[in-house]
Amino acid sequence: MRSNDEAADHISQLRSIADDARRSLAETDRARERALRLSREMIRHSADSIRAIHRGEFDTARQLIDRAAALVGESEALMRAHPAVYYTGYMQDALKEYVEANATLAFARGMPLPTADDLHVGAAPYLGGLADTVGELRRFILDRLRRDDFSRCEETLELMDEIYTILVTMDFPDAVTRGLRRSTDMVRGILERTRGDLTIALRQRRLERMLPEYRDDA
């Protein structure tokens, strides 16, 4: 009789555990769906803002970044309630895009660069976002070179070099930096190509300026 009662107690306990687990997993699943929505919208607003920056539409870019910032605020509540969901790859990638948009706007407008604390992001997505910004800075230089506009090109290259210098000092495992080493290698390649492109363009401009003197001497 006693064994039957114990078995019934265990069955009841198991069913209660199953109900608790089901509720917990359902809550985590809802948090995951919310995180996916937040990350998609954050990436979209950030990417659209970067496109607006390259078109010189800075007010539009700022509005889009502000929309992304509101989503970052929502994600903070998610971090407190479901840290395992918050620290998934897709959420951290969205925060990197948000950092990239903010840094790109700051560099384009000559404004102070917002810090990780300003943006409410961790060190890993912040550094990853800075690494991605280097590609946007290369685009700024190439766009100017195509217009024969050399203003701020060397200054922008110096910024790219400084970002790379900072990134190579972050000697931590990829599990901590979330793949920063690979991003740093990509930054080095972008920096080398951009330095080469700018050097060639500057030499060409110097030669073009010297040509009239040669013609006069001839």
JOKACOR-V288732 format. One record per helix or strand of 3 or more residues. SS is the DSSP state (hx for helix, st for strand). FROM is the first residue (numbers start at 0). LEN is the number of residues. Records with the same first field share a line. If there is no record, write none. Layout:
SS = FROM-LEN + FROM-LEN
This chain:
hx = 1-53 + 57-24 + 82-4 + 88-21 + 115-4 + 122-24 + 152-16 + 173-4 + 179-38
